[in-house]
Amino acid sequence: SKEMQALHLSSIEAGVAILNEVGLDPGMDHMSAMKIIDDVHGRGGEITSFSSVCGGLPAPEAANNPLLYKFSWSPMGVIRASQNDATYRRDGKVVQINGSDLLASSEPFLHAWQSLNLEVLPNRDSLVYGQKYGIPSAKTIFRGTLRYQGFSSLLHVFKNMGILDNRETGAATWHDTVENIQTQRGFHDLRSFILVCAGNDKDLASRVYNCMLWLGLKNAPVSDPSSVVNSFCDLLEQHLQFEDGERDMVCMHHDIKAHFDDGSIETHSCSMQLFGDDSMTAMCKTVGYTAAIGAKQILEGGITKKGLLLPTSKDVYTPSLELLAKEGIIFEEQVHFDEEYHHAV
């Protein structure tokens, strides 16, 4: 943030290191991506395409509700993130998505874990990573958030219905709140209202209606009459909790394409998948261990630079990734070499 950047000079003068963005995302994404990028640059290559995605999800067996989601962090944080503006570059073309359309922009994610049926949403401004990672000329720069397929379309309908609006409920129960909203929109029948908000997709409208029943929107009281979205978040938090014995899951994946002067092309893929266990959630491990490792390096003198720092330099990410691996957080890397080049040789 600009507020953090403003501390850079004063922290240098004070002889203090402020290591930022050392969690899961951001954090481990910086480290694992820069390990590949620096290797390519060190061999004289140029990054032409960069894509990075991450998601905190319930493990497949725990994705047992209509939204296929459970919370391992703030419900309001999830809702707000689903309505952020997004910008990225794909094949040389800059794509800008208004926050109100973000949920409608999800695409199937097919680059890893295809059996999980994941989807990906663009994550804020990807273009700033051109400078952060030293890849400003890359034709594709994309960062995204992973969800199970169907999450975004369902939440998008709730948004269209006004359920994610920060406005007064106008009623004490969800039944009356939804009835007020649909009446204000000129509808007197709930199913017709949902169908229009679902773009006349009958299957999607049916899923939304069944999800509303599952959440108890027919008879539950609203928790905060001053805000529809706050009340909705409270309802989600109540119903989308992990039960005893259920696991969460974290998935992170990079696809990085590099071109070299001799005409060769490398496509690097890097994946990390981690499940929670009885002692700790995967989200807690990936955020907590990473931050702890950063603090450890500062305290033990492994990081000697002062000022505002990111874990994008080799002296930070190399020992960090090694220590994360000792905790069972391991990135699997593969490199695909362009077949046409090798046939030509």
Buried (B, 14 or more C-beta within 10 A) or exposed (E): EEEEEEBBEEBBEEEEBBBBBBBBBBBBBBBBBBBBBBBBBEEEBBBBBBBBBBBBBBBBEBBEBBBBBBBBBEBBEBBBBBBBBBBBBBEEEEBEBEBEBBBBBBEEBEBBBEEBBBBBBBBBBBBEBBEBBBBEEBBBBBBBBBBBBBBBBBBBBBBBBBBBBEEBBBBEBBBBBBBBBBEEEEBEEBEEBBBBBBEEBEEBBBBBBEBBEEBBBEEBBBBBBEBBBBBBBBBBBEBBEBEEEBBBBBBBBBBBBBBBEEEBBBBBBBBBBBBBEEEEBBBBBBBBBBBEBBEBBBEEEBBEEBBBBBBBBEEBBBBBBEBBEEBEBBBEBEEEEBEEBEEEE
